[in-house]
Amino acid sequence: MRLPEEIEDPQDISDHVILVGLGRNGKHMARACKKFNIPYRIVDMNPVIVENQQAMGLPVIYGKGSNESVLKELGITSALCIVISSSTYDETIKTIDAARRLNPDIHIIVRTRYLKNLDDVIDAGADEVIPKEFETSIMMFTRIMDYYNKDVDEITDAVNDLRSNNYDAFRSVTSEDISTYLNHKYTNLEVDSLRVSEDRSIDDFPFTENSLTITGVIRGKDTFIDVTPHFKLLANDLIVFVGHRENINKFFDAI
């Protein structure tokens, strides 16, 4: 199953993102790429999904991301970035290998199921790895935006757009998971967190003043993503946010 005729020629696109996998995260990132004028192509192994999405005008083909012919059809040699959300670890590793061989300079972002796979996937050739424990539709798209040199305001708009459409920002994660993840920084845009010691409100903290974007509040087993400035925090809540390191440092200095 090939790309629709009007977008079939891989020479017609360059400096684009290739999305491997059209699950929930893939659909969210495709929508965000379109909204923010980032060129993209998609590959997925479900022929029904591919046919339906092609009928809606999405630039998607059927196949494996690890297949060199499929990657060439997607214009891998002229792509700037590839985002891999394969369902299996083996397929992820094979896709990394194929992408890197066909385009040594391509920037590879990977979702992995477990934190324990992070180092293995980096060793296989990925530039950035985001564990599945961290909901990836937002985190992975902020990486794409950052890599395309989008400014902080554009990234914030993208995150808010995803959140406003009820896309999950984070799954339930433990503070230990977050600490482990924060030790692996592969981009200028970083994730950090703040544990609340007493009942407060979001607007008690200078997130906006320091250009930081809140992606979720974790309370026990619950995760809240629709966080307004007046959101009521309880003692022991964990606020998770995104920003540049210098702004994060200024934030912590101010509280």
C-alpha positions as semicolon CSV with decimal commas, in nm:
position;residue;x (nm);y (nm);z (nm)
1;M;0,000;0,000;0,000
2;R;0,168;0,318;-0,123
3;L;0,129;0,686;-0,053
4;P;-0,155;0,865;-0,229
5;E;-0,048;0,958;-0,584
6;E;-0,021;1,330;-0,520
7;I;0,240;1,276;-0,244
8;E;0,401;0,958;-0,366
9;D;0,739;1,087;-0,486
10;P;0,989;1,094;-0,195
11;Q;1,174;1,372;-0,379
12;D;0,877;1,600;-0,307
13;I;0,968;1,633;0,061
14;S;1,279;1,708;0,265
15;D;1,374;1,803;0,620
16;H;1,063;1,618;0,734
17;V;0,966;1,397;1,028
18;I;0,895;1,027;0,979
19;L;0,649;0,885;1,230
20;V;0,678;0,509;1,277
21;G;0,348;0,390;1,422
22;L;0,002;0,545;1,393
23;G;-0,138;0,463;1,733
24;R;-0,276;0,727;1,963
25;N;0,058;0,903;2,000
26;G;0,127;0,892;1,628
27;K;-0,210;1,049;1,547
28;H;-0,157;1,323;1,803
29;M;0,190;1,404;1,669
30;A;0,068;1,399;1,308
31;R;-0,204;1,645;1,397
32;A;0,044;1,869;1,580
33;C;0,295;1,851;1,292
34;K;0,024;1,961;1,049
35;K;-0,090;2,244;1,274
36;F;0,261;2,379;1,321
37;N;0,371;2,332;0,958
38;I;0,627;2,059;1,018
39;P;0,638;1,828;0,712
40;Y;0,585;1,461;0,796
41;R;0,529;1,108;0,663
42;I;0,392;0,805;0,850
43;V;0,427;0,427;0,833
44;D;0,205;0,178;1,015
45;M;0,158;-0,201;1,007
46;N;-0,222;-0,202;1,038
47;P;-0,364;-0,201;0,681
48;V;-0,714;-0,104;0,795
49;I;-0,587;0,201;0,983
50;V;-0,362;0,295;0,692
51;E;-0,646;0,272;0,439
52;N;-0,881;0,475;0,658
53;Q;-0,625;0,743;0,731
54;Q;-0,517;0,766;0,368
55;A;-0,881;0,828;0,277
56;M;-0,871;1,121;0,519
57;G;-0,565;1,262;0,343
58;L;-0,298;1,154;0,589
59;P;0,045;1,083;0,426
60;V;0,074;0,726;0,556
61;I;0,184;0,397;0,402
62;Y;0,159;0,036;0,512
63;G;0,476;-0,147;0,613
64;K;0,747;-0,197;0,872
65;G;0,965;0,092;0,977
66;S;1,261;-0,144;0,976
67;N;1,216;-0,219;0,604
68;E;1,468;-0,020;0,398
69;S;1,239;-0,001;0,094
70;V;0,961;0,142;0,309
71;L;1,194;0,398;0,464
72;K;1,318;0,501;0,120
73;E;0,959;0,550;0,006
74;L;0,915;0,781;0,304
75;G;1,220;0,983;0,196
76;I;1,449;0,870;0,476
77;T;1,763;1,005;0,310
78;S;1,630;1,362;0,315
79;A;1,440;1,340;0,647
80;L;1,553;1,544;0,943
81;C;1,398;1,337;1,222
82;I;1,235;0,996;1,280
83;V;1,006;0,916;1,574
84;I;0,980;0,544;1,648
85;S;0,683;0,413;1,846
86;S;0,709;0,048;1,744
87;S;0,519;-0,206;1,949
88;T;0,813;-0,438;2,013
89;Y;1,166;-0,388;2,137
90;D;1,320;-0,594;1,854
91;E;1,137;-0,395;1,586
92;T;1,248;-0,071;1,749
93;I;1,614;-0,177;1,742
94;K;1,587;-0,290;1,378
95;T;1,425;0,039;1,279
96;I;1,698;0,240;1,452
97;D;1,962;0,039;1,268
98;A;1,795;0,077;0,926
99;A;1,733;0,451;0,972
100;R;2,088;0,517;1,085
101;R;2,239;0,322;0,794
102;L;2,026;0,502;0,535
103;N;2,071;0,846;0,690
104;P;2,362;0,871;0,937
105;D;2,268;1,229;1,029
106;I;1,900;1,173;1,104
107;H;1,781;1,258;1,456
108;I;1,619;0,951;1,613
109;I;1,357;0,980;1,889
110;V;1,225;0,657;2,039
111;R;0,949;0,555;2,274
112;T;1,044;0,253;2,480
113;R;0,811;0,050;2,697
114;Y;1,027;0,046;3,009
115;L;1,285;0,266;3,175
116;K;1,521;-0,033;3,191
117;N;1,550;-0,027;2,808
118;L;1,663;0,335;2,792
119;D;2,039;0,276;2,785
120;D;2,008;-0,017;2,542
121;V;1,813;0,192;2,294
122;I;2,061;0,480;2,319
123;D;2,345;0,232;2,263
124;A;2,163;0,106;1,951
125;G;2,184;0,454;1,798
126;A;1,888;0,658;1,921
127;D;1,949;1,024;2,004
128;E;1,663;1,055;2,252
129;V;1,451;0,802;2,438
130;I;1,124;0,867;2,618
131;P;0,991;0,581;2,833
132;K;0,629;0,482;2,785
133;E;0,573;0,560;3,153
134;F;0,590;0,925;3,041
135;E;0,303;0,990;2,802
136;T;0,476;1,054;2,473
137;S;0,235;1,247;2,252
138;I;0,334;1,567;2,430
139;M;0,689;1,486;2,534
140;M;0,793;1,355;2,193
141;F;0,638;1,647;2,009
142;T;0,819;1,899;2,229
143;R;1,140;1,721;2,124
144;I;1,044;1,759;1,757
145;M;0,961;2,128;1,808
146;D;1,288;2,185;1,992
147;Y;1,487;2,008;1,718
148;Y;1,320;2,226;1,454
149;N;1,435;2,532;1,653
150;K;1,083;2,640;1,740
151;D;1,079;2,904;2,011
152;V;0,942;2,855;2,360
153;D;0,612;3,030;2,280
154;E;0,546;2,797;1,987
155;I;0,631;2,491;2,196
156;T;0,401;2,614;2,473
157;D;0,122;2,669;2,220
158;A;0,169;2,313;2,091
159;V;0,158;2,163;2,439
160;N;-0,150;2,363;2,531
161;D;-0,317;2,259;2,207
162;L;-0,256;1,892;2,277
163;R;-0,377;1,927;2,635
164;S;-0,688;2,120;2,535
165;N;-0,793;1,827;2,320
166;N;-0,784;1,594;2,621
167;Y;-0,462;1,419;2,521
168;D;-0,292;1,260;2,820
169;A;0,021;1,443;2,931
170;F;0,148;1,174;3,164
171;R;0,058;0,827;3,277
172;S;0,092;0,744;3,645
173;V;0,460;0,744;3,730
174;T;0,654;0,730;4,053
175;S;0,894;0,995;4,176
176;E;1,171;0,736;4,134
177;D;1,082;0,698;3,764
178;I;1,100;1,074;3,721
179;S;1,436;1,098;3,898
180;T;1,575;0,825;3,673
181;Y;1,445;0,997;3,362
182;L;1,585;1,334;3,463
183;N;1,933;1,182;3,475
184;H;1,911;1,125;3,098
185;K;1,892;1,462;2,924
186;Y;1,928;1,461;2,546
187;T;1,780;1,800;2,457
188;N;1,791;2,161;2,571
189;L;1,427;2,128;2,674
190;E;1,418;1,944;3,006
191;V;1,164;1,789;3,238
192;D;1,171;1,859;3,610
193;S;0,934;1,825;3,903
194;L;0,837;1,985;4,231
195;R;0,692;1,803;4,533
196;V;0,439;2,020;4,718
197;S;0,479;2,018;5,095
198;E;0,146;2,182;5,183
199;D;-0,188;2,276;5,027
200;R;-0,126;2,550;4,768
201;S;-0,241;2,677;4,429
202;I;-0,052;2,659;4,101
203;D;-0,043;3,038;4,080
204;D;0,150;3,046;4,409
205;F;0,453;2,936;4,206
206;P;0,634;3,141;3,934
207;F;0,597;2,895;3,647
208;T;0,473;3,150;3,390
209;E;0,728;3,412;3,492
210;N;1,004;3,165;3,415
211;S;0,860;3,037;3,083
212;L;0,789;2,690;3,223
213;T;0,506;2,470;3,100
214;I;0,322;2,242;3,344
215;T;0,250;1,906;3,182
216;G;0,077;1,736;3,472
217;V;0,012;1,704;3,844
218;I;0,051;1,357;3,992
219;R;-0,149;1,277;4,306
220;G;-0,103;0,921;4,419
221;K;-0,234;0,703;4,135
222;D;-0,415;0,994;3,967
223;T;-0,272;1,229;3,704
224;F;-0,428;1,568;3,628
225;I;-0,348;1,731;3,294
226;D;-0,606;2,010;3,279
227;V;-0,406;2,231;3,515
228;T;-0,519;2,595;3,536
229;P;-0,342;2,873;3,730
230;H;-0,599;2,832;4,010
231;F;-0,564;2,453;4,032
232;K;-0,572;2,352;4,398
233;L;-0,270;2,151;4,506
234;L;-0,262;1,914;4,802
235;A;0,035;1,826;5,019
236;N;0,258;1,566;4,850
237;D;0,132;1,644;4,496
238;L;0,404;1,623;4,232
239;I;0,406;1,899;3,968
240;V;0,581;1,797;3,646
241;F;0,692;2,074;3,410
242;V;0,904;2,146;3,103
243;G;1,147;2,426;3,025
244;H;1,504;2,527;2,960
245;R;1,751;2,450;3,237
246;E;1,842;2,813;3,305
247;N;1,475;2,897;3,354
248;I;1,423;2,594;3,576
249;N;1,715;2,705;3,793
250;K;1,571;3,057;3,820
251;F;1,235;2,905;3,919
252;F;1,385;2,704;4,204
253;D;1,586;3,008;4,318
254;A;1,263;3,208;4,340
255;I;1,062;2,971;4,557
